[in-house]
Amino acid sequence: MKVSLILADGTCFEGESFGYQQPTSGELVFNTSMTGYPELMTDPSSEGQLLVLTYPVIGNYGVQPMVEDEYGLITNAESDHIHVKGLIVSDYSEYYSHWNAKESLGDWMNREKIVGISGIDTRELSKHIRLHGCMAARVVFADMPKPAEYSYTNLISKVSCTEPITYQPGKDKTVVVLDCGIRASVLRCLLQQDVTVVRVPWNYDFTSMEYDGLFISNGPGNPSYCGETIAIIQKAMAEKADKPVLGIDMGCLLLGLAAGMDTYKLKYGHHTHNQPVQLAGTERCFITAQNHNYAIREESIVSHWKTYMKNLHDGSVEGIYHTLKPWVGTMFHSESDVIDTDVSFIYDDFISKL
């Protein structure tokens, strides 16, 4: 079925639909990852996105079964459902081949009522986004009503848990996870450190709890919409200043805002599995996974806070740390819990401080 992708600036791309057929709208971003579309689509940080994949052929290995592991976490995905509003690809492969595939990408998207568009020149579309920045867009079908324009709201409230959840009770150390849309693989990385994890909602005041460390998770959207979360982090920093804090992705942004820093929107964000970052003051470089549109303004980093790492593509801040307190934030996270990665040490460093 013919479908149009209409950008906020009026630019139009024509293609054919796969998956579910329904008009929708979202924020248009491109991701340069070559594999991992089930993980990208189910990442809570992707909530509200119309996701453009630059790799040309998508769907050729289908979708693997998503079952719970020993921690009760979903496998082969980052959450139990798709978070993107739509998927835009150059060439959709209806036929798939993988020893562990359960169904096709299109069948999965149809079951979850997510629209897909193929036949788009994703190179040209990505160039347009790089030139003009991320923007809202609409997916329009000729014989269906046009969708409403995308509205920017607090997305974290849509992807956080709704009540506290405890994993592995009774361990020697306890970590409170402030859930802003945590990825299953990130939560699994913490659980593999043999600690009790108490996962709490984005606006839950956990400061009266007994814990050894605070972890602020990844999440979608604009951190400035999350005043309740920022206030709770500030309270924790004031009342339990000796407790280690690690914020990743959105968690880093919220930690920065709680400390009095400013954030700004990147032109087209960091959405990839191979974003290079450099440890400040050294020649040491790491390859990281990222999925966010905002960054901390470097000139707002004051007092006892310092820049931890910087992005080698655009020079943006990729991490912050406090020189006197055990507080650290990074804009990246370990890509997977099943292989060693360049930045898996951020979890080890955090746990060692408990």
C-alpha positions in Angstrom: 0.0 0.0 0.0 1.4 3.4 -1.0 2.3 5.7 1.9 3.8 9.1 2.4 6.3 10.3 5.0 5.7 14.1 5.4 8.3 16.0 7.4 7.6 19.1 9.5 9.4 21.3 6.9 7.1 20.0 4.1 9.5 17.6 2.5 7.8 14.4 1.4 9.1 10.9 0.7 7.0 8.2 -1.0 7.2 4.5 -0.2 5.2 1.3 0.4 3.9 0.1 3.7 4.7 -3.1 5.6 3.7 -4.2 9.1 0.5 -2.5 10.3 -1.3 0.0 8.2 -2.3 3.1 10.1 -1.4 6.8 10.0 0.9 8.0 12.8 3.4 10.7 13.8 6.6 11.0 15.7 10.0 12.5 15.9 12.2 11.5 12.9 15.7 10.2 13.8 18.2 8.0 11.9 20.2 5.2 13.4 23.4 3.9 11.7 23.5 0.4 13.4 23.9 -2.4 10.9 22.1 -5.0 13.1 19.9 -5.2 16.1 16.6 -3.8 14.9 14.5 -5.8 17.5 16.6 -4.2 20.3 16.4 -0.8 18.8 12.7 -0.9 18.3 12.0 -2.2 21.8 14.4 0.2 23.5 12.3 2.5 25.8 14.7 5.3 24.8 13.1 5.0 21.3 9.6 5.9 22.5 8.0 8.4 20.1 10.5 7.9 17.4 10.0 7.4 13.7 13.1 5.4 13.2 15.1 5.5 10.0 17.6 2.7 9.6 20.5 3.6 7.3 21.6 0.0 6.7 20.0 -0.9 3.4 18.5 -4.4 3.9 16.3 -4.9 7.1 14.4 -7.9 8.1 16.6 -10.6 6.6 17.1 -12.5 10.0 13.5 -12.1 11.2 12.6 -11.8 14.9 13.7 -14.2 17.6 11.4 -15.4 20.4 11.2 -13.1 23.3 11.1 -15.0 26.6 12.0 -14.3 30.2 15.4 -15.1 31.6 16.3 -16.2 35.2 15.8 -12.6 36.4 12.4 -12.3 34.8 13.8 -10.0 32.1 12.9 -10.2 28.4 15.5 -11.7 26.1 16.3 -10.8 22.5 14.8 -7.4 23.1 15.1 -4.4 25.4 11.5 -4.4 26.7 8.3 -6.4 26.2 6.9 -4.3 23.3 7.9 -2.0 20.5 8.4 1.6 21.4 9.0 3.3 18.0 6.0 4.9 16.3 7.2 3.7 12.9 10.1 2.1 11.0 11.5 3.5 7.8 13.9 1.4 5.7 15.3 1.2 2.2 14.7 -2.5 1.4 12.5 -4.6 3.6 13.1 -8.4 3.4 9.9 -10.3 3.8 11.8 -13.5 3.7 14.1 -14.2 6.6 16.7 -16.9 7.5 17.9 -17.4 11.1 18.2 -20.6 13.1 16.3 -19.0 16.0 13.8 -16.8 14.1 10.2 -17.0 15.2 8.5 -14.7 12.7 9.1 -12.0 10.2 9.7 -8.4 11.1 6.6 -7.4 9.2 4.4 -10.0 11.1 5.8 -8.8 14.4 5.1 -5.2 13.6 1.6 -6.0 12.4 0.9 -7.9 15.6 2.1 -4.9 17.6 0.3 -2.4 15.3 3.5 -0.6 14.2 3.7 0.9 10.7 6.7 0.3 8.4 7.7 2.1 5.2 10.1 0.6 2.6 11.3 1.9 -0.7 12.6 5.1 0.9 16.0 6.5 -0.1 17.2 6.4 3.5 20.6 7.9 2.5 18.9 11.0 1.2 16.5 11.1 4.1 19.4 10.8 6.6 21.3 13.6 4.8 18.2 15.7 5.1 18.1 15.1 8.9 21.8 15.8 9.2 21.4 19.1 7.4 18.1 20.3 9.0 18.1 18.4 12.3 15.7 15.9 13.9 12.1 17.0 13.4 8.5 15.8 13.7 7.0 13.9 10.8 3.8 12.2 9.8 3.0 8.9 8.1 0.1 9.4 5.8 -2.0 6.8 3.9 -4.0 8.1 0.9 -7.4 6.6 2.0 -7.1 7.3 5.7 -7.4 10.4 7.9 -4.2 12.3 8.4 -2.7 11.8 11.9 -2.4 14.7 14.3 1.0 16.5 14.4 3.4 15.0 16.9 3.3 16.6 20.3 6.5 16.7 22.5 5.6 15.6 26.0 7.2 13.9 29.0 8.0 10.5 27.5 9.6 9.1 30.6 6.3 8.8 32.3 5.1 6.5 29.5 8.0 4.0 29.8 8.8 3.8 33.5 7.6 1.1 35.8 4.5 2.1 37.8 5.5 0.6 41.2 8.7 -0.6 42.9 10.1 -4.0 41.8 12.8 -5.8 43.8 15.2 -8.2 42.1 17.5 -10.6 44.0 16.5 -9.7 47.5 18.9 -10.4 50.4 22.2 -9.6 48.7 24.9 -7.8 50.6 24.5 -4.5 48.7 21.4 -2.8 47.4 21.1 -0.5 44.4 18.1 1.7 43.8 17.4 2.0 40.1 15.5 5.2 39.2 13.6 3.8 36.1 13.3 6.4 33.4 12.9 3.7 30.7 15.6 1.2 31.5 16.8 -1.2 28.9 16.6 -4.9 29.9 20.3 -5.4 29.0 21.3 -2.5 31.3 19.2 -3.9 34.2 20.8 -7.4 33.5 24.3 -5.9 33.7 23.5 -4.6 37.2 22.0 -7.9 38.4 25.0 -9.8 37.2 27.0 -7.7 39.7 25.3 -9.8 42.4 23.5 -7.0 44.1 19.9 -6.5 45.2 18.2 -4.1 42.8 15.1 -2.1 43.7 13.6 -0.5 40.6 11.4 2.5 41.3 9.2 4.7 39.1 10.5 7.9 37.6 8.7 10.1 40.2 9.1 7.9 43.2 10.7 9.4 46.3 13.1 6.7 47.3 15.2 8.9 49.7 13.8 7.3 52.8 14.9 3.9 51.7 18.1 2.2 52.9 20.4 1.6 49.9 24.1 1.5 49.0 24.0 3.2 45.6 21.7 5.1 43.1 21.5 4.2 39.4 19.6 6.6 37.1 18.7 4.9 33.9 18.4 5.7 30.3 15.1 7.0 28.9 13.5 9.0 26.0 12.8 12.6 25.2 13.7 15.9 26.8 15.0 15.8 30.3 13.7 19.3 31.0 10.2 17.9 31.2 11.1 15.8 34.2 11.1 18.3 37.1 9.8 15.8 39.6 12.7 13.4 38.9 15.2 16.2 39.1 13.9 17.3 42.5 14.1 13.8 43.9 17.7 13.4 42.6 18.6 16.7 44.3 17.1 15.5 47.5 19.1 12.3 47.4 22.3 14.3 46.6 21.7 16.5 49.6 20.5 13.9 52.1 22.8 11.0 51.1 25.8 12.7 49.6 28.1 9.8 50.4 26.1 7.3 48.3 27.6 6.5 44.9 25.5 7.7 41.9 25.7 6.5 38.3 23.5 8.0 35.6 23.6 6.7 32.0 22.0 8.4 29.0 19.0 10.2 30.3 20.2 9.6 33.8 23.4 11.6 33.0 21.3 14.5 31.8 19.0 14.4 34.8 22.1 14.2 37.1 23.5 17.3 35.4 20.3 19.2 35.7 20.0 18.3 39.4 23.5 19.6 39.9 22.6 23.0 38.2 23.9 22.4 34.7 22.1 23.1 31.4 21.2 20.7 28.6 20.5 21.4 24.9 19.2 19.5 21.9 21.7 18.0 19.5 21.1 18.7 15.9 20.4 15.1 14.9 21.3 13.2 18.1 23.4 10.2 18.7 21.7 7.0 17.6 24.2 4.3 16.8 26.2 1.3 18.1 29.6 2.8 17.3 29.8 6.3 18.7 33.4 7.1 19.6 34.1 8.9 22.9 37.5 10.0 24.4 38.5 10.1 28.0 39.1 13.7 28.8 42.8 14.6 29.1 44.0 11.4 27.5 44.3 9.6 24.1 42.1 6.7 25.3 39.0 6.1 23.1 36.0 3.9 23.5 33.3 2.7 21.0 29.9 3.1 22.6 26.1 2.5 22.0 23.9 5.5 22.3 20.3 6.6 21.7 19.5 10.2 22.7 18.9 13.6 21.3 20.2 15.8 24.2 23.6 16.7 25.7 25.0 18.7 28.7 26.2 22.2 27.8 29.9 22.1 28.7 30.2 25.7 29.8 27.6 25.0 32.5 29.8 22.4 34.2 31.0 24.3 37.2 32.1 23.9 40.8 33.5 20.5 41.7 32.1 18.9 38.5 34.3 18.0 35.6 34.0 16.7 32.0 34.6 12.9 32.0 34.5 12.1 28.3 33.9 13.9 25.0 32.4 12.8 21.7 35.0 12.6 18.9 32.4 13.4 16.2 30.9 16.7 17.5 32.9 17.5 20.6 29.8 17.2 22.9 30.1 16.1 26.5 29.8 12.4 26.9 30.2 12.2 30.7 30.6 14.1 33.9 32.0 13.4 37.3 32.2 15.0 40.7 35.8 15.5 42.1 34.7 15.1 45.8 31.7 12.9 45.7 31.2 9.4 44.1 28.9 10.8 41.4 29.3 9.9 37.7 27.2 10.3 34.6 27.8 8.9 31.1 25.8 9.4 27.9 26.5 5.9 26.8 26.1 2.4 28.2 27.2 -1.2 27.6 25.7 -2.3 24.3 25.2 -5.9 25.4 25.4 -8.0 28.6 26.6 -11.1 26.7 29.9 -9.8 25.3 32.7 -7.7 26.6 32.5 -4.1 25.5 34.6 -1.0 25.7 32.6 0.6 28.4 31.5 -2.2 30.6 33.8 -0.9 33.2 31.3 1.8 34.2 29.3 -0.8 36.0 32.4 -2.3 37.7 33.5 1.2 38.9 30.1 1.9 40.2 29.7 -1.4 42.1 33.3 -1.0 43.6 32.2 2.2 45.3 29.2 0.7 47.1 
